[in-house]
Amino acid sequence: MGSEEEESIEQAAAARRERLEALRAAKNLLETPDEEETDVNNDVNVKFRNYLPHDKQLQEGKLAPPKLPKFEDPVATAPPVEEKKEDPFLNIAPKKPNWDLRRDVQKKLDKLEKRTQKAIFQIMEQQEKEKQLAEENGGQDDDSGN
């Protein structure tokens, strides 16, 4: 029994050593840069348009700002129309002081407006009927007089 336990412990230790060596090898591969990658990084030409780096080697890659052509806006060249300057304190109060009263009474005014229109229409109809009766009576009076 003792030898079997020792063998299993040794096997477990050997397996652990192999795993640790594999992890170390993987760590070393990650830490050491490849030759191909370093060559690619050195060939990269970095251009800085809006950023001024602190490193002097990188400052060589700073580009001059682009020069834009002059743009003349035809609207801006026309002289602005001078507006009358009003006293700002006049605009504090509403222009019509009874606006709230009009708002409250507007429904009633609308009803009255409809009734007024109906009444005017009825009066016009009455006057038209009276006119027609007067014409009919007037035409009969002329015939009977002859």
C-alpha positions as a Markdown table, in Angstrom:
| # | Residue | x | y | z |
|---|---|---|---|---|
| 1 | Met | 0.0 | 0.0 | 0.0 |
| 2 | Gly | 2.8 | 2.4 | 0.9 |
| 3 | Ser | 4.5 | 2.0 | -2.5 |
| 4 | Glu | 1.2 | 2.5 | -4.4 |
| 5 | Glu | 0.5 | 5.7 | -2.5 |
| 6 | Glu | 4.0 | 7.0 | -3.2 |
| 7 | Glu | 3.7 | 6.1 | -6.9 |
| 8 | Ser | 0.4 | 8.0 | -7.2 |
| 9 | Ile | 1.8 | 11.0 | -5.4 |
| 10 | Glu | 4.9 | 10.9 | -7.8 |
| 11 | Gln | 2.6 | 10.7 | -10.8 |
| 12 | Ala | 0.5 | 13.6 | -9.5 |
| 13 | Ala | 3.7 | 15.6 | -8.9 |
| 14 | Ala | 5.0 | 14.8 | -12.4 |
| 15 | Ala | 1.7 | 15.8 | -14.0 |
| 16 | Arg | 1.7 | 19.1 | -12.1 |
| 17 | Arg | 5.3 | 19.8 | -13.2 |
| 18 | Glu | 4.3 | 19.2 | -16.8 |
| 19 | Arg | 1.4 | 21.6 | -16.5 |
| 20 | Leu | 3.6 | 24.3 | -14.8 |
| 21 | Glu | 6.2 | 23.9 | -17.5 |
| 22 | Ala | 3.5 | 24.3 | -20.2 |
| 23 | Leu | 2.2 | 27.4 | -18.5 |
| 24 | Arg | 5.7 | 28.9 | -18.3 |
| 25 | Ala | 6.3 | 28.2 | -21.9 |
| 26 | Ala | 3.0 | 29.9 | -22.9 |
| 27 | Lys | 3.8 | 32.9 | -20.7 |
| 28 | Asn | 7.2 | 33.2 | -22.3 |
| 29 | Leu | 5.7 | 33.1 | -25.8 |
| 30 | Leu | 3.3 | 35.9 | -24.9 |
| 31 | Glu | 6.0 | 38.0 | -23.3 |
| 32 | Thr | 8.6 | 37.8 | -26.1 |
| 33 | Pro | 7.6 | 39.7 | -29.2 |
| 34 | Asp | 7.9 | 38.0 | -32.6 |
| 35 | Glu | 10.5 | 39.3 | -35.0 |
| 36 | Glu | 7.8 | 39.7 | -37.7 |
| 37 | Glu | 5.6 | 41.9 | -35.4 |
| 38 | Thr | 8.4 | 44.2 | -34.5 |
| 39 | Asp | 9.3 | 44.7 | -38.2 |
| 40 | Val | 5.7 | 45.6 | -38.9 |
| 41 | Asn | 5.5 | 48.1 | -36.0 |
| 42 | Asn | 8.7 | 49.9 | -37.1 |
| 43 | Asp | 7.4 | 50.4 | -40.7 |
| 44 | Val | 4.2 | 52.1 | -39.6 |
| 45 | Asn | 4.2 | 55.8 | -40.4 |
| 46 | Val | 2.1 | 57.6 | -37.9 |
| 47 | Lys | 0.5 | 60.9 | -38.9 |
| 48 | Phe | -0.8 | 63.3 | -36.2 |
| 49 | Arg | -3.3 | 65.8 | -37.5 |
| 50 | Asn | -4.8 | 67.3 | -34.3 |
| 51 | Tyr | -2.4 | 65.9 | -31.6 |
| 52 | Leu | 1.1 | 67.0 | -30.7 |
| 53 | Pro | 2.9 | 64.1 | -29.1 |
| 54 | His | 5.4 | 64.6 | -26.3 |
| 55 | Asp | 7.9 | 62.2 | -27.8 |
| 56 | Lys | 10.4 | 63.9 | -30.1 |
| 57 | Gln | 10.5 | 61.0 | -32.5 |
| 58 | Leu | 6.7 | 61.1 | -32.9 |
| 59 | Gln | 6.7 | 64.9 | -33.4 |
| 60 | Glu | 8.2 | 64.4 | -36.8 |
| 61 | Gly | 4.9 | 62.8 | -37.9 |
| 62 | Lys | 2.9 | 66.0 | -37.0 |
| 63 | Leu | 1.1 | 67.3 | -40.1 |
| 64 | Ala | 0.6 | 71.0 | -40.7 |
| 65 | Pro | -3.1 | 72.0 | -40.4 |
| 66 | Pro | -4.8 | 72.2 | -43.8 |
| 67 | Lys | -5.3 | 75.6 | -45.3 |
| 68 | Leu | -8.9 | 76.1 | -46.3 |
| 69 | Pro | -9.8 | 78.4 | -49.1 |
| 70 | Lys | -11.5 | 81.7 | -48.2 |
| 71 | Phe | -15.3 | 81.4 | -48.4 |
| 72 | Glu | -17.2 | 84.6 | -48.9 |
| 73 | Asp | -20.8 | 84.2 | -47.9 |
| 74 | Pro | -23.0 | 86.5 | -50.0 |
| 75 | Val | -25.6 | 86.8 | -47.2 |
| 76 | Ala | -23.0 | 87.9 | -44.7 |
| 77 | Thr | -21.5 | 90.5 | -47.0 |
| 78 | Ala | -24.9 | 92.4 | -47.3 |
| 79 | Pro | -25.2 | 95.0 | -44.6 |
| 80 | Pro | -27.6 | 93.9 | -41.9 |
| 81 | Val | -31.0 | 95.6 | -41.8 |
| 82 | Glu | -31.2 | 97.7 | -38.7 |
| 83 | Glu | -34.2 | 97.0 | -36.6 |
| 84 | Lys | -35.9 | 99.4 | -34.3 |
| 85 | Lys | -34.7 | 98.8 | -30.8 |
| 86 | Glu | -37.6 | 98.5 | -28.5 |
| 87 | Asp | -37.6 | 98.9 | -24.7 |
| 88 | Pro | -37.4 | 95.4 | -23.3 |
| 89 | Phe | -39.6 | 96.3 | -20.5 |
| 90 | Leu | -42.5 | 96.9 | -22.8 |
| 91 | Asn | -42.6 | 93.3 | -23.9 |
| 92 | Ile | -43.1 | 92.0 | -20.3 |
| 93 | Ala | -46.8 | 92.8 | -20.2 |
| 94 | Pro | -49.2 | 91.2 | -22.8 |
| 95 | Lys | -50.1 | 93.5 | -25.7 |
| 96 | Lys | -53.8 | 93.1 | -25.0 |
| 97 | Pro | -54.6 | 93.2 | -21.3 |
| 98 | Asn | -58.0 | 91.5 | -21.7 |
| 99 | Trp | -56.7 | 88.4 | -23.4 |
| 100 | Asp | -57.7 | 86.1 | -20.5 |
| 101 | Leu | -61.2 | 87.6 | -20.4 |
| 102 | Arg | -61.6 | 87.0 | -24.2 |
| 103 | Arg | -60.4 | 83.4 | -23.8 |
| 104 | Asp | -63.0 | 82.7 | -21.0 |
| 105 | Val | -65.9 | 84.3 | -22.9 |
| 106 | Gln | -65.0 | 83.0 | -26.4 |
| 107 | Lys | -67.4 | 80.0 | -26.2 |
| 108 | Lys | -70.3 | 82.2 | -25.3 |
| 109 | Leu | -69.3 | 84.7 | -28.1 |
| 110 | Asp | -69.3 | 81.8 | -30.6 |
| 111 | Lys | -72.8 | 80.8 | -29.6 |
| 112 | Leu | -74.1 | 84.3 | -29.8 |
| 113 | Glu | -72.5 | 84.7 | -33.3 |
| 114 | Lys | -74.4 | 81.6 | -34.5 |
| 115 | Arg | -77.7 | 83.0 | -33.1 |
| 116 | Thr | -77.0 | 86.4 | -34.7 |
| 117 | Gln | -76.4 | 84.8 | -38.1 |
| 118 | Lys | -79.7 | 82.8 | -37.8 |
| 119 | Ala | -81.6 | 85.9 | -36.8 |
| 120 | Ile | -80.2 | 87.9 | -39.7 |
| 121 | Phe | -81.1 | 85.1 | -42.1 |
| 122 | Gln | -84.7 | 85.0 | -40.7 |
| 123 | Ile | -85.1 | 88.8 | -41.0 |
| 124 | Met | -83.9 | 88.6 | -44.6 |
| 125 | Glu | -86.4 | 85.9 | -45.4 |
| 126 | Gln | -89.2 | 87.9 | -43.8 |
| 127 | Gln | -88.2 | 91.0 | -45.9 |
| 128 | Glu | -88.1 | 88.8 | -49.0 |
| 129 | Lys | -91.6 | 87.4 | -48.4 |
| 130 | Glu | -92.9 | 90.9 | -47.7 |
| 131 | Lys | -91.4 | 92.1 | -51.0 |
| 132 | Gln | -92.9 | 89.2 | -52.9 |
| 133 | Leu | -96.3 | 89.8 | -51.3 |
| 134 | Ala | -96.1 | 93.5 | -52.1 |
| 135 | Glu | -95.2 | 92.7 | -55.8 |
| 136 | Glu | -98.1 | 90.3 | -56.1 |
| 137 | Asn | -100.5 | 92.7 | -54.5 |
| 138 | Gly | -99.0 | 95.6 | -56.4 |
| 139 | Gly | -99.4 | 93.7 | -59.7 |
| 140 | Gln | -103.1 | 92.9 | -58.9 |
| 141 | Asp | -103.9 | 96.5 | -57.9 |
| 142 | Asp | -102.6 | 97.7 | -61.3 |
| 143 | Asp | -104.7 | 95.2 | -63.2 |
| 144 | Ser | -107.9 | 96.0 | -61.3 |
| 145 | Gly | -107.4 | 99.8 | -61.7 |
| 146 | Asn | -107.6 | 99.5 | -65.5 |
